[in-house]
Amino acid sequence: MSPKNILNADLHCHSVVSDGTLTPEALAERASLNGVELWALTDHDEIGGQARAAAAARSHGMRYLTGTEISVTFAGQTVHIVGLGFDASNPAMHQGLMATRGGRGQRAMEMSDGLAAVGIRGAYEGALTFVGNPELVSRTHFARFLVETGVCKDTNEVFRKYLTEGKPGYVPHRWASLQNAVSWITGAGGVAVIAHPARYKFTPNEEYALFSEFKAHGGLGVEVVTGSHSTQEYVQYAETAREFGLAASRGSDFHSPDESHTDLGTLPFLPGGLQPVWELLEDRIQ
């Protein structure tokens, strides 16, 4: 295995700026304690924590890449595209992310109405108490409220009973297009990466279309080793990376010490025979 493959890089996690529970500074400290050498904060549709994260990474002796995770609608499903190593001051990136965030508030109020219809009142106001950034109120914040108030025992139960398609609190939202997300990232000098591909419930044809279109729009990477993938899925998506000529990324998708199954910096290393995404970004590492 190449030494570049065994770098402890964690290029996917979330802070209070989106739906995580730790500050960028606390995340940096946790990552450093777990041996992370190269880190990126990838808040949902938001880059407001980037300066803090980069400064915190430097203070702990870690190298840093700018990051975000953009919500995309593809084939009727929400897909996440991670952007790495972009210029965080790029105006088109800022405008695109602002537009993507814009629909969350109305969606959250409709989710609250759906929950009220089955007897769960005050969910919108309750969710806001868990939000660091009100522009980014999400299903995760509703889930934390329902656990806090004893409606469900954990966030997994909340999603299963209330917040997935066909359940009372589910409201679909149309996000950015795949082409938009990739173009914002690449236009700002970064690399676009398909996040946790095993999580999407696509048919084989739909998944092939996702990867084909992603690459046609200029996408260059895929998360092979990530917190929600099984060992078998590491192998599966390593093969997909080879098939489509994509670089491989690694990231825990850490949100919270109490909720996340995979801690920062604790994933297996990338499989051999793959190009690590950080090789494409050497000149963008801070």
ChimeraX commands (.cxc) that place a marker at each C-alpha (Angstrom):
marker #1 position 0.00,0.00,0.00 radius 0.5
marker #1 position 1.30,3.46,-0.90 radius 0.5
marker #1 position 2.30,5.68,2.05 radius 0.5
marker #1 position -0.14,8.26,0.67 radius 0.5
marker #1 position -3.00,5.80,1.18 radius 0.5
marker #1 position -2.23,5.35,4.88 radius 0.5
marker #1 position -2.51,9.03,5.77 radius 0.5
marker #1 position -4.98,9.54,8.64 radius 0.5
marker #1 position -7.18,12.00,6.76 radius 0.5
marker #1 position -10.72,12.79,7.93 radius 0.5
marker #1 position -12.41,14.82,5.23 radius 0.5
marker #1 position -16.07,14.70,6.31 radius 0.5
marker #1 position -17.55,15.97,9.59 radius 0.5
marker #1 position -20.01,18.54,10.91 radius 0.5
marker #1 position -19.99,21.29,13.53 radius 0.5
marker #1 position -22.64,23.47,15.21 radius 0.5
marker #1 position -22.49,25.64,12.08 radius 0.5
marker #1 position -24.76,22.99,10.50 radius 0.5
marker #1 position -26.08,19.91,12.32 radius 0.5
marker #1 position -23.16,18.80,14.50 radius 0.5
marker #1 position -23.05,19.35,18.25 radius 0.5
marker #1 position -19.42,20.48,18.65 radius 0.5
marker #1 position -17.77,23.76,17.70 radius 0.5
marker #1 position -15.13,23.77,14.96 radius 0.5
marker #1 position -12.52,24.23,17.69 radius 0.5
marker #1 position -13.74,21.23,19.71 radius 0.5
marker #1 position -13.82,19.10,16.55 radius 0.5
marker #1 position -10.25,20.07,15.72 radius 0.5
marker #1 position -9.10,19.11,19.20 radius 0.5
marker #1 position -10.92,15.77,19.00 radius 0.5
marker #1 position -9.51,15.05,15.55 radius 0.5
marker #1 position -5.98,15.85,16.72 radius 0.5
marker #1 position -6.29,13.65,19.81 radius 0.5
marker #1 position -7.38,10.79,17.51 radius 0.5
marker #1 position -4.30,11.18,15.32 radius 0.5
marker #1 position -5.84,12.96,12.32 radius 0.5
marker #1 position -3.12,14.44,10.11 radius 0.5
marker #1 position -5.25,16.06,7.40 radius 0.5
marker #1 position -8.69,17.41,8.29 radius 0.5
marker #1 position -11.68,19.13,6.66 radius 0.5
marker #1 position -14.85,20.53,8.21 radius 0.5
marker #1 position -17.73,19.88,5.78 radius 0.5
marker #1 position -20.85,21.54,7.17 radius 0.5
marker #1 position -24.08,21.14,5.19 radius 0.5
marker #1 position -24.54,23.85,2.53 radius 0.5
marker #1 position -22.44,26.23,4.64 radius 0.5
marker #1 position -18.86,27.47,4.79 radius 0.5
marker #1 position -19.23,29.89,7.71 radius 0.5
marker #1 position -17.02,27.77,9.99 radius 0.5
marker #1 position -14.06,27.50,7.64 radius 0.5
marker #1 position -11.81,30.23,9.04 radius 0.5
marker #1 position -12.31,28.94,12.59 radius 0.5
marker #1 position -11.67,25.34,11.54 radius 0.5
marker #1 position -8.49,26.21,9.65 radius 0.5
marker #1 position -7.12,28.24,12.56 radius 0.5
marker #1 position -7.97,25.45,15.02 radius 0.5
marker #1 position -6.33,22.85,12.79 radius 0.5
marker #1 position -3.13,24.92,12.67 radius 0.5
marker #1 position -3.15,25.29,16.46 radius 0.5
marker #1 position -3.16,21.49,16.78 radius 0.5
marker #1 position -0.52,20.89,14.12 radius 0.5
marker #1 position -2.93,19.40,11.56 radius 0.5
marker #1 position -3.03,20.21,7.87 radius 0.5
marker #1 position -6.38,21.50,6.63 radius 0.5
marker #1 position -8.58,21.52,3.52 radius 0.5
marker #1 position -11.62,23.75,3.14 radius 0.5
marker #1 position -14.83,21.74,2.94 radius 0.5
marker #1 position -18.60,21.69,2.59 radius 0.5
marker #1 position -21.33,19.11,1.89 radius 0.5
marker #1 position -23.87,20.25,-0.69 radius 0.5
marker #1 position -27.40,18.82,-0.82 radius 0.5
marker #1 position -28.39,17.75,-4.33 radius 0.5
marker #1 position -31.57,16.26,-5.80 radius 0.5
marker #1 position -30.82,13.41,-8.23 radius 0.5
marker #1 position -33.36,10.89,-9.57 radius 0.5
marker #1 position -35.83,12.01,-6.92 radius 0.5
marker #1 position -33.45,11.44,-4.00 radius 0.5
marker #1 position -31.22,13.66,-1.90 radius 0.5
marker #1 position -27.54,13.06,-2.67 radius 0.5
marker #1 position -24.65,14.78,-0.91 radius 0.5
marker #1 position -21.62,16.15,-2.73 radius 0.5
marker #1 position -18.58,17.05,-0.65 radius 0.5
marker #1 position -16.42,19.90,-1.85 radius 0.5
marker #1 position -12.76,20.01,-0.79 radius 0.5
marker #1 position -9.92,22.48,-1.23 radius 0.5
marker #1 position -11.94,25.34,-2.74 radius 0.5
marker #1 position -11.49,29.08,-2.28 radius 0.5
marker #1 position -13.89,29.85,0.58 radius 0.5
marker #1 position -14.22,33.46,-0.54 radius 0.5
marker #1 position -15.53,32.56,-4.02 radius 0.5
marker #1 position -18.71,34.63,-4.69 radius 0.5
marker #1 position -20.50,32.00,-6.84 radius 0.5
marker #1 position -19.97,29.39,-4.13 radius 0.5
marker #1 position -21.41,31.74,-1.50 radius 0.5
marker #1 position -24.44,32.59,-3.63 radius 0.5
marker #1 position -25.14,28.96,-4.52 radius 0.5
marker #1 position -24.96,27.78,-0.93 radius 0.5
marker #1 position -27.14,30.65,0.24 radius 0.5
marker #1 position -29.82,29.68,-2.29 radius 0.5
marker #1 position -29.63,26.04,-1.20 radius 0.5
marker #1 position -30.02,26.98,2.47 radius 0.5
marker #1 position -32.96,29.24,1.66 radius 0.5
marker #1 position -35.54,26.47,1.38 radius 0.5
marker #1 position -34.86,24.90,4.76 radius 0.5
marker #1 position -36.94,27.28,6.90 radius 0.5
marker #1 position -40.21,26.73,5.02 radius 0.5
marker #1 position -39.57,23.00,4.89 radius 0.5
marker #1 position -38.99,22.94,8.68 radius 0.5
marker #1 position -42.31,24.66,9.35 radius 0.5
marker #1 position -44.12,22.14,7.14 radius 0.5
marker #1 position -42.40,19.31,9.01 radius 0.5
marker #1 position -43.62,20.81,12.29 radius 0.5
marker #1 position -47.18,20.98,10.93 radius 0.5
marker #1 position -47.01,17.31,9.98 radius 0.5
marker #1 position -45.86,16.33,13.46 radius 0.5
marker #1 position -48.54,18.51,15.08 radius 0.5
marker #1 position -51.18,16.62,13.09 radius 0.5
marker #1 position -50.21,13.46,14.99 radius 0.5
marker #1 position -50.12,15.18,18.38 radius 0.5
marker #1 position -46.51,16.36,18.61 radius 0.5
marker #1 position -46.77,20.10,19.13 radius 0.5
marker #1 position -44.09,22.80,19.22 radius 0.5
marker #1 position -41.62,20.79,17.18 radius 0.5
marker #1 position -40.36,23.74,15.11 radius 0.5
marker #1 position -39.63,25.86,18.18 radius 0.5
marker #1 position -38.16,22.80,19.90 radius 0.5
marker #1 position -35.89,22.03,16.96 radius 0.5
marker #1 position -34.60,25.61,16.95 radius 0.5
marker #1 position -33.24,25.16,20.48 radius 0.5
marker #1 position -30.78,22.61,19.02 radius 0.5
marker #1 position -29.71,24.78,16.06 radius 0.5
marker #1 position -26.45,26.71,16.03 radius 0.5
marker #1 position -27.40,28.30,12.70 radius 0.5
marker #1 position -31.19,28.83,12.20 radius 0.5
marker #1 position -30.70,28.90,8.40 radius 0.5
marker #1 position -29.73,25.24,8.61 radius 0.5
marker #1 position -32.55,23.76,10.69 radius 0.5
marker #1 position -32.84,20.14,9.58 radius 0.5
marker #1 position -34.38,16.77,10.32 radius 0.5
marker #1 position -31.51,16.09,12.73 radius 0.5
marker #1 position -32.56,19.01,14.93 radius 0.5
marker #1 position -36.18,17.77,14.98 radius 0.5
marker #1 position -34.89,14.32,15.90 radius 0.5
marker #1 position -32.90,15.69,18.85 radius 0.5
marker #1 position -36.00,17.52,20.10 radius 0.5
marker #1 position -38.13,14.36,19.91 radius 0.5
marker #1 position -35.51,12.42,21.87 radius 0.5
marker #1 position -35.11,15.20,24.45 radius 0.5
marker #1 position -38.87,15.28,25.06 radius 0.5
marker #1 position -39.13,11.50,25.38 radius 0.5
marker #1 position -41.18,10.89,22.23 radius 0.5
marker #1 position -38.49,8.46,21.03 radius 0.5
marker #1 position -35.53,6.78,22.72 radius 0.5
marker #1 position -32.95,7.77,20.09 radius 0.5
marker #1 position -32.60,9.61,16.80 radius 0.5
marker #1 position -32.73,6.38,14.77 radius 0.5
marker #1 position -36.22,5.71,16.15 radius 0.5
marker #1 position -37.29,9.27,15.29 radius 0.5
marker #1 position -36.24,8.91,11.66 radius 0.5
marker #1 position -37.86,5.49,11.37 radius 0.5
marker #1 position -41.22,6.60,12.82 radius 0.5
marker #1 position -41.55,10.24,11.82 radius 0.5
marker #1 position -38.98,11.70,9.42 radius 0.5
marker #1 position -38.63,9.37,6.43 radius 0.5
marker #1 position -40.77,9.24,3.31 radius 0.5
marker #1 position -44.40,8.37,4.08 radius 0.5
marker #1 position -44.12,9.37,7.76 radius 0.5
marker #1 position -45.89,12.37,9.40 radius 0.5
marker #1 position -42.90,14.72,9.66 radius 0.5
marker #1 position -41.35,14.03,6.25 radius 0.5
marker #1 position -41.30,16.91,3.77 radius 0.5
marker #1 position -39.26,16.53,0.56 radius 0.5
marker #1 position -37.13,19.42,-0.56 radius 0.5
marker #1 position -35.68,20.17,-3.96 radius 0.5
marker #1 position -32.02,20.96,-3.54 radius 0.5
marker #1 position -29.36,22.10,-6.00 radius 0.5
marker #1 position -28.79,20.14,-9.20 radius 0.5
marker #1 position -25.79,17.85,-9.49 radius 0.5
marker #1 position -24.35,20.11,-12.18 radius 0.5
marker #1 position -24.79,23.21,-9.97 radius 0.5
marker #1 position -23.05,21.66,-6.97 radius 0.5
marker #1 position -20.09,20.34,-8.95 radius 0.5
marker #1 position -19.71,23.62,-10.83 radius 0.5
marker #1 position -19.70,25.71,-7.63 radius 0.5
marker #1 position -16.94,23.52,-6.18 radius 0.5
marker #1 position -14.78,23.28,-9.29 radius 0.5
marker #1 position -15.35,26.94,-10.15 radius 0.5
marker #1 position -13.85,27.81,-6.77 radius 0.5
marker #1 position -10.80,25.65,-7.47 radius 0.5
marker #1 position -11.88,22.62,-5.42 radius 0.5
marker #1 position -12.56,18.94,-5.98 radius 0.5
marker #1 position -16.09,17.47,-5.88 radius 0.5
marker #1 position -16.61,14.11,-4.15 radius 0.5
marker #1 position -19.72,11.88,-3.98 radius 0.5
marker #1 position -20.39,11.38,-0.26 radius 0.5
marker #1 position -21.24,7.95,1.26 radius 0.5
marker #1 position -22.62,6.40,-1.97 radius 0.5
marker #1 position -23.88,3.22,-0.26 radius 0.5
marker #1 position -26.49,5.24,1.63 radius 0.5
marker #1 position -28.53,6.03,-1.47 radius 0.5
marker #1 position -31.27,3.62,-2.44 radius 0.5
marker #1 position -30.60,3.74,-6.17 radius 0.5
marker #1 position -31.09,0.93,-8.64 radius 0.5
marker #1 position -27.87,-0.17,-10.39 radius 0.5
marker #1 position -28.89,1.87,-13.45 radius 0.5
marker #1 position -29.57,4.98,-11.36 radius 0.5
marker #1 position -26.25,4.65,-9.55 radius 0.5
marker #1 position -24.44,4.25,-12.87 radius 0.5
marker #1 position -26.19,7.40,-14.11 radius 0.5
marker #1 position -25.16,9.30,-10.93 radius 0.5
marker #1 position -21.50,8.42,-11.34 radius 0.5
marker #1 position -21.53,9.01,-15.09 radius 0.5
marker #1 position -23.18,12.43,-14.85 radius 0.5
marker #1 position -21.02,13.41,-11.87 radius 0.5
marker #1 position -17.87,12.69,-13.83 radius 0.5
marker #1 position -19.22,14.41,-16.96 radius 0.5
marker #1 position -19.82,17.58,-14.91 radius 0.5
marker #1 position -16.22,17.54,-13.63 radius 0.5
marker #1 position -16.53,15.52,-10.40 radius 0.5
marker #1 position -13.28,13.82,-9.46 radius 0.5
marker #1 position -13.76,11.82,-6.24 radius 0.5
marker #1 position -15.88,9.39,-4.23 radius 0.5
marker #1 position -15.92,8.53,-0.53 radius 0.5
marker #1 position -14.77,4.93,-0.35 radius 0.5
marker #1 position -14.09,4.68,3.39 radius 0.5
marker #1 position -16.74,6.51,5.41 radius 0.5
marker #1 position -18.59,6.07,8.68 radius 0.5
marker #1 position -21.75,4.54,7.21 radius 0.5
marker #1 position -20.01,2.04,4.88 radius 0.5
marker #1 position -19.45,-1.60,5.77 radius 0.5
marker #1 position -16.18,-3.40,5.06 radius 0.5
marker #1 position -17.83,-4.96,2.00 radius 0.5
marker #1 position -18.88,-1.50,0.80 radius 0.5
marker #1 position -15.29,-0.24,1.09 radius 0.5
marker #1 position -14.38,-2.95,-1.43 radius 0.5
marker #1 position -17.42,-2.25,-3.62 radius 0.5
marker #1 position -16.78,1.48,-3.91 radius 0.5
marker #1 position -13.05,1.04,-4.30 radius 0.5
marker #1 position -13.96,-0.91,-7.44 radius 0.5
marker #1 position -16.41,1.84,-8.49 radius 0.5
marker #1 position -13.64,4.42,-8.06 radius 0.5
marker #1 position -11.40,2.38,-10.34 radius 0.5
marker #1 position -14.18,1.85,-12.89 radius 0.5
marker #1 position -14.91,5.56,-13.21 radius 0.5
marker #1 position -11.34,6.79,-12.73 radius 0.5
marker #1 position -12.20,8.68,-9.54 radius 0.5
marker #1 position -9.94,9.54,-6.63 radius 0.5
marker #1 position -10.84,8.03,-3.26 radius 0.5
marker #1 position -11.76,9.98,-0.14 radius 0.5
marker #1 position -11.97,9.03,3.53 radius 0.5
marker #1 position -14.17,10.68,6.17 radius 0.5
marker #1 position -16.04,9.71,9.32 radius 0.5
marker #1 position -19.15,11.90,8.77 radius 0.5
marker #1 position -18.88,12.64,12.50 radius 0.5
marker #1 position -21.71,14.75,13.98 radius 0.5
marker #1 position -21.74,14.18,17.73 radius 0.5
marker #1 position -20.03,12.15,20.46 radius 0.5
marker #1 position -23.49,10.91,21.51 radius 0.5
marker #1 position -24.89,10.06,18.07 radius 0.5
marker #1 position -22.09,9.08,15.71 radius 0.5
marker #1 position -21.01,5.45,15.44 radius 0.5
marker #1 position -17.62,6.37,13.98 radius 0.5
marker #1 position -15.31,8.84,15.69 radius 0.5
marker #1 position -13.01,11.26,13.92 radius 0.5
marker #1 position -9.84,9.64,12.66 radius 0.5
marker #1 position -10.78,6.03,13.52 radius 0.5
marker #1 position -11.65,4.63,10.09 radius 0.5
marker #1 position -9.55,2.02,8.27 radius 0.5
marker #1 position -7.07,3.40,5.77 radius 0.5
marker #1 position -7.94,3.60,2.09 radius 0.5
marker #1 position -7.58,0.33,0.16 radius 0.5
marker #1 position -4.48,-0.01,-2.00 radius 0.5
marker #1 position -4.48,0.71,-5.72 radius 0.5
marker #1 position -6.50,3.92,-5.41 radius 0.5
marker #1 position -5.48,7.53,-5.88 radius 0.5
marker #1 position -6.19,9.43,-2.64 radius 0.5
marker #1 position -8.19,12.59,-3.24 radius 0.5
marker #1 position -5.64,14.62,-1.30 radius 0.5
marker #1 position -3.07,13.95,-4.04 radius 0.5
marker #1 position -5.22,16.17,-6.28 radius 0.5
marker #1 position -5.21,18.92,-3.66 radius 0.5
marker #1 position -1.59,19.20,-2.54 radius 0.5
marker #1 position -1.44,22.88,-3.51 radius 0.5
marker #1 position -4.69,23.65,-1.64 radius 0.5
marker #1 position -3.74,22.16,1.73 radius 0.5
marker #1 position -3.32,24.80,4.43 radius 0.5
marker link #1:1,2 radius 0.2
marker link #1:2,3 radius 0.2
marker link #1:3,4 radius 0.2
marker link #1:4,5 radius 0.2
marker link #1:5,6 radius 0.2
marker link #1:6,7 radius 0.2
marker link #1:7,8 radius 0.2
marker link #1:8,9 radius 0.2
marker link #1:9,10 radius 0.2
marker link #1:10,11 radius 0.2
marker link #1:11,12 radius 0.2
marker link #1:12,13 radius 0.2
marker link #1:13,14 radius 0.2
marker link #1:14,15 radius 0.2
marker link #1:15,16 radius 0.2
marker link #1:16,17 radius 0.2
marker link #1:17,18 radius 0.2
marker link #1:18,19 radius 0.2
marker link #1:19,20 radius 0.2
marker link #1:20,21 radius 0.2
marker link #1:21,22 radius 0.2
marker link #1:22,23 radius 0.2
marker link #1:23,24 radius 0.2
marker link #1:24,25 radius 0.2
marker link #1:25,26 radius 0.2
marker link #1:26,27 radius 0.2
marker link #1:27,28 radius 0.2
marker link #1:28,29 radius 0.2
marker link #1:29,30 radius 0.2
marker link #1:30,31 radius 0.2
marker link #1:31,32 radius 0.2
marker link #1:32,33 radius 0.2
marker link #1:33,34 radius 0.2
marker link #1:34,35 radius 0.2
marker link #1:35,36 radius 0.2
marker link #1:36,37 radius 0.2
marker link #1:37,38 radius 0.2
marker link #1:38,39 radius 0.2
marker link #1:39,40 radius 0.2
marker link #1:40,41 radius 0.2
marker link #1:41,42 radius 0.2
marker link #1:42,43 radius 0.2
marker link #1:43,44 radius 0.2
marker link #1:44,45 radius 0.2
marker link #1:45,46 radius 0.2
marker link #1:46,47 radius 0.2
marker link #1:47,48 radius 0.2
marker link #1:48,49 radius 0.2
marker link #1:49,50 radius 0.2
marker link #1:50,51 radius 0.2
marker link #1:51,52 radius 0.2
marker link #1:52,53 radius 0.2
marker link #1:53,54 radius 0.2
marker link #1:54,55 radius 0.2
marker link #1:55,56 radius 0.2
marker link #1:56,57 radius 0.2
marker link #1:57,58 radius 0.2
marker link #1:58,59 radius 0.2
marker link #1:59,60 radius 0.2
marker link #1:60,61 radius 0.2
marker link #1:61,62 radius 0.2
marker link #1:62,63 radius 0.2
marker link #1:63,64 radius 0.2
marker link #1:64,65 radius 0.2
marker link #1:65,66 radius 0.2
marker link #1:66,67 radius 0.2
marker link #1:67,68 radius 0.2
marker link #1:68,69 radius 0.2
marker link #1:69,70 radius 0.2
marker link #1:70,71 radius 0.2
marker link #1:71,72 radius 0.2
marker link #1:72,73 radius 0.2
marker link #1:73,74 radius 0.2
marker link #1:74,75 radius 0.2
marker link #1:75,76 radius 0.2
marker link #1:76,77 radius 0.2
marker link #1:77,78 radius 0.2
marker link #1:78,79 radius 0.2
marker link #1:79,80 radius 0.2
marker link #1:80,81 radius 0.2
marker link #1:81,82 radius 0.2
marker link #1:82,83 radius 0.2
marker link #1:83,84 radius 0.2
marker link #1:84,85 radius 0.2
marker link #1:85,86 radius 0.2
marker link #1:86,87 radius 0.2
marker link #1:87,88 radius 0.2
marker link #1:88,89 radius 0.2
marker link #1:89,90 radius 0.2
marker link #1:90,91 radius 0.2
marker link #1:91,92 radius 0.2
marker link #1:92,93 radius 0.2
marker link #1:93,94 radius 0.2
marker link #1:94,95 radius 0.2
marker link #1:95,96 radius 0.2
marker link #1:96,97 radius 0.2
marker link #1:97,98 radius 0.2
marker link #1:98,99 radius 0.2
marker link #1:99,100 radius 0.2
marker link #1:100,101 radius 0.2
marker link #1:101,102 radius 0.2
marker link #1:102,103 radius 0.2
marker link #1:103,104 radius 0.2
marker link #1:104,105 radius 0.2
marker link #1:105,106 radius 0.2
marker link #1:106,107 radius 0.2
marker link #1:107,108 radius 0.2
marker link #1:108,109 radius 0.2
marker link #1:109,110 radius 0.2
marker link #1:110,111 radius 0.2
marker link #1:111,112 radius 0.2
marker link #1:112,113 radius 0.2
marker link #1:113,114 radius 0.2
marker link #1:114,115 radius 0.2
marker link #1:115,116 radius 0.2
marker link #1:116,117 radius 0.2
marker link #1:117,118 radius 0.2
marker link #1:118,119 radius 0.2
marker link #1:119,120 radius 0.2
marker link #1:120,121 radius 0.2
marker link #1:121,122 radius 0.2
marker link #1:122,123 radius 0.2
marker link #1:123,124 radius 0.2
marker link #1:124,125 radius 0.2
marker link #1:125,126 radius 0.2
marker link #1:126,127 radius 0.2
marker link #1:127,128 radius 0.2
marker link #1:128,129 radius 0.2
marker link #1:129,130 radius 0.2
marker link #1:130,131 radius 0.2
marker link #1:131,132 radius 0.2
marker link #1:132,133 radius 0.2
marker link #1:133,134 radius 0.2
marker link #1:134,135 radius 0.2
marker link #1:135,136 radius 0.2
marker link #1:136,137 radius 0.2
marker link #1:137,138 radius 0.2
marker link #1:138,139 radius 0.2
marker link #1:139,140 radius 0.2
marker link #1:140,141 radius 0.2
marker link #1:141,142 radius 0.2
marker link #1:142,143 radius 0.2
marker link #1:143,144 radius 0.2
marker link #1:144,145 radius 0.2
marker link #1:145,146 radius 0.2
marker link #1:146,147 radius 0.2
marker link #1:147,148 radius 0.2
marker link #1:148,149 radius 0.2
marker link #1:149,150 radius 0.2
marker link #1:150,151 radius 0.2
marker link #1:151,152 radius 0.2
marker link #1:152,153 radius 0.2
marker link #1:153,154 radius 0.2
marker link #1:154,155 radius 0.2
marker link #1:155,156 radius 0.2
marker link #1:156,157 radius 0.2
marker link #1:157,158 radius 0.2
marker link #1:158,159 radius 0.2
marker link #1:159,160 radius 0.2
marker link #1:160,161 radius 0.2
marker link #1:161,162 radius 0.2
marker link #1:162,163 radius 0.2
marker link #1:163,164 radius 0.2
marker link #1:164,165 radius 0.2
marker link #1:165,166 radius 0.2
marker link #1:166,167 radius 0.2
marker link #1:167,168 radius 0.2
marker link #1:168,169 radius 0.2
marker link #1:169,170 radius 0.2
marker link #1:170,171 radius 0.2
marker link #1:171,172 radius 0.2
marker link #1:172,173 radius 0.2
marker link #1:173,174 radius 0.2
marker link #1:174,175 radius 0.2
marker link #1:175,176 radius 0.2
marker link #1:176,177 radius 0.2
marker link #1:177,178 radius 0.2
marker link #1:178,179 radius 0.2
marker link #1:179,180 radius 0.2
marker link #1:180,181 radius 0.2
marker link #1:181,182 radius 0.2
marker link #1:182,183 radius 0.2
marker link #1:183,184 radius 0.2
marker link #1:184,185 radius 0.2
marker link #1:185,186 radius 0.2
marker link #1:186,187 radius 0.2
marker link #1:187,188 radius 0.2
marker link #1:188,189 radius 0.2
marker link #1:189,190 radius 0.2
marker link #1:190,191 radius 0.2
marker link #1:191,192 radius 0.2
marker link #1:192,193 radius 0.2
marker link #1:193,194 radius 0.2
marker link #1:194,195 radius 0.2
marker link #1:195,196 radius 0.2
marker link #1:196,197 radius 0.2
marker link #1:197,198 radius 0.2
marker link #1:198,199 radius 0.2
marker link #1:199,200 radius 0.2
marker link #1:200,201 radius 0.2
marker link #1:201,202 radius 0.2
marker link #1:202,203 radius 0.2
marker link #1:203,204 radius 0.2
marker link #1:204,205 radius 0.2
marker link #1:205,206 radius 0.2
marker link #1:206,207 radius 0.2
marker link #1:207,208 radius 0.2
marker link #1:208,209 radius 0.2
marker link #1:209,210 radius 0.2
marker link #1:210,211 radius 0.2
marker link #1:211,212 radius 0.2
marker link #1:212,213 radius 0.2
marker link #1:213,214 radius 0.2
marker link #1:214,215 radius 0.2
marker link #1:215,216 radius 0.2
marker link #1:216,217 radius 0.2
marker link #1:217,218 radius 0.2
marker link #1:218,219 radius 0.2
marker link #1:219,220 radius 0.2
marker link #1:220,221 radius 0.2
marker link #1:221,222 radius 0.2
marker link #1:222,223 radius 0.2
marker link #1:223,224 radius 0.2
marker link #1:224,225 radius 0.2
marker link #1:225,226 radius 0.2
marker link #1:226,227 radius 0.2
marker link #1:227,228 radius 0.2
marker link #1:228,229 radius 0.2
marker link #1:229,230 radius 0.2
marker link #1:230,231 radius 0.2
marker link #1:231,232 radius 0.2
marker link #1:232,233 radius 0.2
marker link #1:233,234 radius 0.2
marker link #1:234,235 radius 0.2
marker link #1:235,236 radius 0.2
marker link #1:236,237 radius 0.2
marker link #1:237,238 radius 0.2
marker link #1:238,239 radius 0.2
marker link #1:239,240 radius 0.2
marker link #1:240,241 radius 0.2
marker link #1:241,242 radius 0.2
marker link #1:242,243 radius 0.2
marker link #1:243,244 radius 0.2
marker link #1:244,245 radius 0.2
marker link #1:245,246 radius 0.2
marker link #1:246,247 radius 0.2
marker link #1:247,248 radius 0.2
marker link #1:248,249 radius 0.2
marker link #1:249,250 radius 0.2
marker link #1:250,251 radius 0.2
marker link #1:251,252 radius 0.2
marker link #1:252,253 radius 0.2
marker link #1:253,254 radius 0.2
marker link #1:254,255 radius 0.2
marker link #1:255,256 radius 0.2
marker link #1:256,257 radius 0.2
marker link #1:257,258 radius 0.2
marker link #1:258,259 radius 0.2
marker link #1:259,260 radius 0.2
marker link #1:260,261 radius 0.2
marker link #1:261,262 radius 0.2
marker link #1:262,263 radius 0.2
marker link #1:263,264 radius 0.2
marker link #1:264,265 radius 0.2
marker link #1:265,266 radius 0.2
marker link #1:266,267 radius 0.2
marker link #1:267,268 radius 0.2
marker link #1:268,269 radius 0.2
marker link #1:269,270 radius 0.2
marker link #1:270,271 radius 0.2
marker link #1:271,272 radius 0.2
marker link #1:272,273 radius 0.2
marker link #1:273,274 radius 0.2
marker link #1:274,275 radius 0.2
marker link #1:275,276 radius 0.2
marker link #1:276,277 radius 0.2
marker link #1:277,278 radius 0.2
marker link #1:278,279 radius 0.2
marker link #1:279,280 radius 0.2
marker link #1:280,281 radius 0.2
marker link #1:281,282 radius 0.2
marker link #1:282,283 radius 0.2
marker link #1:283,284 radius 0.2
marker link #1:284,285 radius 0.2
marker link #1:285,286 radius 0.2
view
